């Protein structure tokens, strides 16, 4: 399996992502496009 840190998603497109959640804590998932960050396009993944 190859691991990638960047996922490009086109408008109206969805994608599934698999990852190993072995480091507990709150992790931010976000876009590096500043306009998107300011619009609130991000999420927190909680690993417990």
mmCIF file as gemmi writes it, N, C-alpha and C atoms, coordinates in Angstrom:
data_model
loop_
_atom_site.group_PDB
_atom_site.id
_atom_site.type_symbol
_atom_site.label_atom_id
_atom_site.label_alt_id
_atom_site.label_comp_id
_atom_site.label_asym_id
_atom_site.label_entity_id
_atom_site.label_seq_id
_atom_site.pdbx_PDB_ins_code
_atom_site.Cartn_x
_atom_site.Cartn_y
_atom_site.Cartn_z
_atom_site.occupancy
_atom_site.B_iso_or_equiv
_atom_site.pdbx_formal_charge
_atom_site.auth_seq_id
_atom_site.auth_asym_id
_atom_site.pdbx_PDB_model_num
ATOM 1 N N . UNK Axp A 1 ? 0.851 -1.181 0 1 0 ? 1 A 1
ATOM 2 C CA . UNK Axp A 1 ? 0 0 0 1 0 ? 1 A 1
ATOM 3 C C . UNK Axp A 1 ? 0.895 1.241 0 1 0 ? 1 A 1
ATOM 4 N N . UNK Axp A 2 ? 0.54 2.217 -0.788 1 0 ? 2 A 1
ATOM 5 C CA . UNK Axp A 2 ? 1.264 3.485 -0.832 1 0 ? 2 A 1
ATOM 6 C C . UNK Axp A 2 ? 0.498 4.525 -0.032 1 0 ? 2 A 1
ATOM 7 N N . UNK Axp A 3 ? 1.197 5.269 0.809 1 0 ? 3 A 1
ATOM 8 C CA . UNK Axp A 3 ? 0.571 6.314 1.628 1 0 ? 3 A 1
ATOM 9 C C . UNK Axp A 3 ? 0.769 7.669 0.965 1 0 ? 3 A 1
ATOM 10 N N . UNK Axp A 4 ? -0.308 8.446 0.896 1 0 ? 4 A 1
ATOM 11 C CA . UNK Axp A 4 ? -0.259 9.797 0.336 1 0 ? 4 A 1
ATOM 12 C C . UNK Axp A 4 ? -0.79 10.772 1.377 1 0 ? 4 A 1
ATOM 13 N N . UNK Axp A 5 ? -0.207 11.945 1.438 1 0 ? 5 A 1
ATOM 14 C CA . UNK Axp A 5 ? -0.616 12.946 2.417 1 0 ? 5 A 1
ATOM 15 C C . UNK Axp A 5 ? -1.526 14.008 1.823 1 0 ? 5 A 1
ATOM 16 N N . UNK Axp A 6 ? -1.668 14.01 0.513 1 0 ? 6 A 1
ATOM 17 C CA . UNK Axp A 6 ? -2.498 15.002 -0.162 1 0 ? 6 A 1
ATOM 18 C C . UNK Axp A 6 ? -3.536 14.284 -1.017 1 0 ? 6 A 1
ATOM 19 N N . UNK Axp A 7 ? -4.753 14.779 -0.968 1 0 ? 7 A 1
ATOM 20 C CA . UNK Axp A 7 ? -5.838 14.203 -1.757 1 0 ? 7 A 1
ATOM 21 C C . UNK Axp A 7 ? -6.517 15.341 -2.509 1 0 ? 7 A 1
ATOM 22 N N . UNK Axp A 8 ? -6.528 15.28 -3.821 1 0 ? 8 A 1
ATOM 23 C CA . UNK Axp A 8 ? -7.182 16.305 -4.633 1 0 ? 8 A 1
ATOM 24 C C . UNK Axp A 8 ? -8.597 15.849 -4.952 1 0 ? 8 A 1
ATOM 25 N N . UNK Axp A 9 ? -9.574 16.689 -4.62 1 0 ? 9 A 1
ATOM 26 C CA . UNK Axp A 9 ? -10.982 16.377 -4.841 1 0 ? 9 A 1
ATOM 27 C C . UNK Axp A 9 ? -11.598 17.516 -5.639 1 0 ? 9 A 1
ATOM 28 N N . UNK Axp A 10 ? -12.221 17.185 -6.737 1 0 ? 10 A 1
ATOM 29 C CA . UNK Axp A 10 ? -12.87 18.182 -7.586 1 0 ? 10 A 1
ATOM 30 C C . UNK Axp A 10 ? -14.228 18.575 -6.999 1 0 ? 10 A 1
ATOM 31 N N . UNK Axp A 11 ? -14.794 19.729 -7.421 1 0 ? 11 A 1
ATOM 32 C CA . UNK Axp A 11 ? -16.12 20.121 -6.942 1 0 ? 11 A 1
ATOM 33 C C . UNK Axp A 11 ? -17.145 19.01 -7.183 1 0 ? 11 A 1
ATOM 34 N N . UNK Axp A 12 ? -18.005 18.787 -6.21 1 0 ? 12 A 1
ATOM 35 C CA . UNK Axp A 12 ? -19.062 17.764 -6.245 1 0 ? 12 A 1
ATOM 36 C C . UNK Axp A 12 ? -18.523 16.337 -6.309 1 0 ? 12 A 1
ATOM 37 N N . UNK Axp A 13 ? -17.266 16.151 -6.001 1 0 ? 13 A 1
ATOM 38 C CA . UNK Axp A 13 ? -16.659 14.826 -5.988 1 0 ? 13 A 1
ATOM 39 C C . UNK Axp A 13 ? -16.429 14.402 -4.536 1 0 ? 13 A 1
ATOM 40 N N . UNK Axp A 14 ? -16.539 13.121 -4.26 1 0 ? 14 A 1
ATOM 41 C CA . UNK Axp A 14 ? -16.254 12.601 -2.927 1 0 ? 14 A 1
ATOM 42 C C . UNK Axp A 14 ? -15.102 11.605 -3.016 1 0 ? 14 A 1
ATOM 43 N N . UNK Axp A 15 ? -14.501 11.334 -1.878 1 0 ? 15 A 1
ATOM 44 C CA . UNK Axp A 15 ? -13.4 10.376 -1.831 1 0 ? 15 A 1
ATOM 45 C C . UNK Axp A 15 ? -13.394 9.696 -0.472 1 0 ? 15 A 1
ATOM 46 N N . UNK Axp A 16 ? -12.985 8.453 -0.453 1 0 ? 16 A 1
ATOM 47 C CA . UNK Axp A 16 ? -12.802 7.718 0.794 1 0 ? 16 A 1
ATOM 48 C C . UNK Axp A 16 ? -11.313 7.667 1.091 1 0 ? 16 A 1
ATOM 49 N N . UNK Axp A 17 ? -10.991 7.737 2.368 1 0 ? 17 A 1
ATOM 50 C CA . UNK Axp A 17 ? -9.585 7.733 2.773 1 0 ? 17 A 1
ATOM 51 C C . UNK Axp A 17 ? -9.403 6.752 3.915 1 0 ? 17 A 1
ATOM 52 N N . UNK Axp A 18 ? -8.435 5.876 3.825 1 0 ? 18 A 1
ATOM 53 C CA . UNK Axp A 18 ? -8.123 4.931 4.901 1 0 ? 18 A 1
ATOM 54 C C . UNK Axp A 18 ? -6.84 5.39 5.585 1 0 ? 18 A 1
ATOM 55 N N . UNK Axp A 19 ? -6.802 5.267 6.907 1 0 ? 19 A 1
ATOM 56 C CA . UNK Axp A 19 ? -5.589 5.634 7.636 1 0 ? 19 A 1
ATOM 57 C C . UNK Axp A 19 ? -5.526 4.848 8.938 1 0 ? 19 A 1
ATOM 58 N N . UNK Axp A 20 ? -4.341 4.75 9.494 1 0 ? 20 A 1
ATOM 59 C CA . UNK Axp A 20 ? -4.13 4.067 10.767 1 0 ? 20 A 1
ATOM 60 C C . UNK Axp A 20 ? -4.2 5.12 11.868 1 0 ? 20 A 1
ATOM 61 N N . UNK Axp A 21 ? -5.179 4.981 12.76 1 0 ? 21 A 1
ATOM 62 C CA . UNK Axp A 21 ? -5.372 5.945 13.858 1 0 ? 21 A 1
ATOM 63 C C . UNK Axp A 21 ? -4.72 5.382 15.119 1 0 ? 21 A 1
ATOM 64 N N . UNK Axp A 22 ? -3.393 5.496 15.204 1 0 ? 22 A 1
ATOM 65 C CA . UNK Axp A 22 ? -2.673 4.913 16.334 1 0 ? 22 A 1
ATOM 66 C C . UNK Axp A 22 ? -1.953 5.956 17.193 1 0 ? 22 A 1
ATOM 67 N N . UNK Axp A 23 ? -2.32 7.223 17.036 1 0 ? 23 A 1
ATOM 68 C CA . UNK Axp A 23 ? -1.711 8.294 17.82 1 0 ? 23 A 1
ATOM 69 C C . UNK Axp A 23 ? -2.845 9.105 18.444 1 0 ? 23 A 1
ATOM 70 N N . UNK Axp A 24 ? -3.193 8.836 19.713 1 0 ? 24 A 1
ATOM 71 C CA . UNK Axp A 24 ? -4.346 9.48 20.347 1 0 ? 24 A 1
ATOM 72 C C . UNK Axp A 24 ? -4.24 11.003 20.376 1 0 ? 24 A 1
ATOM 73 N N . UNK Axp A 25 ? -5.395 11.629 20.276 1 0 ? 25 A 1
ATOM 74 C CA . UNK Axp A 25 ? -5.475 13.08 20.364 1 0 ? 25 A 1
ATOM 75 C C . UNK Axp A 25 ? -6.469 13.633 19.359 1 0 ? 25 A 1
ATOM 76 N N . UNK Axp A 26 ? -6.547 14.953 19.318 1 0 ? 26 A 1
ATOM 77 C CA . UNK Axp A 26 ? -7.398 15.646 18.352 1 0 ? 26 A 1
ATOM 78 C C . UNK Axp A 26 ? -6.524 16.09 17.188 1 0 ? 26 A 1
ATOM 79 N N . UNK Axp A 27 ? -6.941 15.762 15.978 1 0 ? 27 A 1
ATOM 80 C CA . UNK Axp A 27 ? -6.168 16.062 14.782 1 0 ? 27 A 1
ATOM 81 C C . UNK Axp A 27 ? -7.022 16.865 13.81 1 0 ? 27 A 1
ATOM 82 N N . UNK Axp A 28 ? -6.462 17.952 13.296 1 0 ? 28 A 1
ATOM 83 C CA . UNK Axp A 28 ? -7.196 18.805 12.369 1 0 ? 28 A 1
ATOM 84 C C . UNK Axp A 28 ? -7.002 18.296 10.939 1 0 ? 28 A 1
ATOM 85 N N . UNK Axp A 29 ? -8.098 18.219 10.228 1 0 ? 29 A 1
ATOM 86 C CA . UNK Axp A 29 ? -8.113 17.869 8.81 1 0 ? 29 A 1
ATOM 87 C C . UNK Axp A 29 ? -8.541 19.136 8.078 1 0 ? 29 A 1
ATOM 88 N N . UNK Axp A 30 ? -7.709 19.624 7.158 1 0 ? 30 A 1
ATOM 89 C CA . UNK Axp A 30 ? -8.028 20.911 6.534 1 0 ? 30 A 1
ATOM 90 C C . UNK Axp A 30 ? -7.428 21.02 5.146 1 0 ? 30 A 1
ATOM 91 N N . UNK Axp A 31 ? -7.847 22.05 4.469 1 0 ? 31 A 1
ATOM 92 C CA . UNK Axp A 31 ? -7.35 22.386 3.142 1 0 ? 31 A 1
ATOM 93 C C . UNK Axp A 31 ? -6.311 23.5 3.291 1 0 ? 31 A 1
ATOM 94 N N . UNK Axp A 32 ? -5.277 23.491 2.459 1 0 ? 32 A 1
ATOM 95 C CA . UNK Axp A 32 ? -4.247 24.524 2.529 1 0 ? 32 A 1
ATOM 96 C C . UNK Axp A 32 ? -4.575 25.747 1.672 1 0 ? 32 A 1
ATOM 97 N N . UNK Axp A 33 ? -5.752 25.796 1.094 1 0 ? 33 A 1
ATOM 98 C CA . UNK Axp A 33 ? -6.184 26.979 0.347 1 0 ? 33 A 1
ATOM 99 C C . UNK Axp A 33 ? -6.77 27.955 1.362 1 0 ? 33 A 1
ATOM 100 N N . UNK Axp A 34 ? -6.155 29.134 1.51 1 0 ? 34 A 1
ATOM 101 C CA . UNK Axp A 34 ? -6.536 30.091 2.547 1 0 ? 34 A 1
ATOM 102 C C . UNK Axp A 34 ? -8.015 30.444 2.501 1 0 ? 34 A 1
ATOM 103 N N . UNK Axp A 35 ? -8.572 30.677 1.317 1 0 ? 35 A 1
ATOM 104 C CA . UNK Axp A 35 ? -9.998 31.013 1.211 1 0 ? 35 A 1
ATOM 105 C C . UNK Axp A 35 ? -10.865 29.893 1.768 1 0 ? 35 A 1
ATOM 106 N N . UNK Axp A 36 ? -10.457 28.659 1.569 1 0 ? 36 A 1
ATOM 107 C CA . UNK Axp A 36 ? -11.219 27.528 2.095 1 0 ? 36 A 1
ATOM 108 C C . UNK Axp A 36 ? -11.134 27.491 3.617 1 0 ? 36 A 1
ATOM 109 N N . UNK Axp A 37 ? -9.947 27.724 4.176 1 0 ? 37 A 1
ATOM 110 C CA . UNK Axp A 37 ? -9.789 27.734 5.63 1 0 ? 37 A 1
ATOM 111 C C . UNK Axp A 37 ? -10.674 28.808 6.253 1 0 ? 37 A 1
ATOM 112 N N . UNK Axp A 38 ? -10.697 29.983 5.642 1 0 ? 38 A 1
ATOM 113 C CA . UNK Axp A 38 ? -11.507 31.084 6.162 1 0 ? 38 A 1
ATOM 114 C C . UNK Axp A 38 ? -12.997 30.781 6.064 1 0 ? 38 A 1
ATOM 115 N N . UNK Axp A 39 ? -13.391 29.89 5.147 1 0 ? 39 A 1
ATOM 116 C CA . UNK Axp A 39 ? -14.794 29.493 5.004 1 0 ? 39 A 1
ATOM 117 C C . UNK Axp A 39 ? -15.166 28.361 5.95 1 0 ? 39 A 1
ATOM 118 N N . UNK Axp A 40 ? -14.189 27.872 6.709 1 0 ? 40 A 1
ATOM 119 C CA . UNK Axp A 40 ? -14.468 26.822 7.68 1 0 ? 40 A 1
ATOM 120 C C . UNK Axp A 40 ? -14.413 25.416 7.116 1 0 ? 40 A 1
ATOM 121 N N . UNK Axp A 41 ? -13.732 25.236 5.992 1 0 ? 41 A 1
ATOM 122 C CA . UNK Axp A 41 ? -13.636 23.9 5.406 1 0 ? 41 A 1
ATOM 123 C C . UNK Axp A 41 ? -12.521 23.145 6.119 1 0 ? 41 A 1
ATOM 124 N N . UNK Axp A 42 ? -12.873 22.586 7.27 1 0 ? 42 A 1
ATOM 125 C CA . UNK Axp A 42 ? -11.946 21.765 8.037 1 0 ? 42 A 1
ATOM 126 C C . UNK Axp A 42 ? -12.737 20.935 9.028 1 0 ? 42 A 1
ATOM 127 N N . UNK Axp A 43 ? -12.081 19.977 9.638 1 0 ? 43 A 1
ATOM 128 C CA . UNK Axp A 43 ? -12.733 19.095 10.604 1 0 ? 43 A 1
ATOM 129 C C . UNK Axp A 43 ? -11.702 18.652 11.63 1 0 ? 43 A 1
ATOM 130 N N . UNK Axp A 44 ? -12.182 18.162 12.761 1 0 ? 44 A 1
ATOM 131 C CA . UNK Axp A 44 ? -11.308 17.593 13.783 1 0 ? 44 A 1
ATOM 132 C C . UNK Axp A 44 ? -11.601 16.102 13.87 1 0 ? 44 A 1
ATOM 133 N N . UNK Axp A 45 ? -10.551 15.315 13.822 1 0 ? 45 A 1
ATOM 134 C CA . UNK Axp A 45 ? -10.664 13.869 13.998 1 0 ? 45 A 1
ATOM 135 C C . UNK Axp A 45 ? -10.15 13.553 15.391 1 0 ? 45 A 1
ATOM 136 N N . UNK Axp A 46 ? -10.979 12.947 16.23 1 0 ? 46 A 1
ATOM 137 C CA . UNK Axp A 46 ? -10.58 12.587 17.597 1 0 ? 46 A 1
ATOM 138 C C . UNK Axp A 46 ? -10.218 11.11 17.645 1 0 ? 46 A 1
ATOM 139 N N . UNK Axp A 47 ? -8.983 10.828 18.014 1 0 ? 47 A 1
ATOM 140 C CA . UNK Axp A 47 ? -8.493 9.455 18.148 1 0 ? 47 A 1
ATOM 141 C C . UNK Axp A 47 ? -8.341 9.174 19.632 1 0 ? 47 A 1
ATOM 142 N N . UNK Axp A 48 ? -9.016 8.124 20.1 1 0 ? 48 A 1
ATOM 143 C CA . UNK Axp A 48 ? -8.92 7.793 21.531 1 0 ? 48 A 1
ATOM 144 C C . UNK Axp A 48 ? -8.494 6.358 21.732 1 0 ? 48 A 1
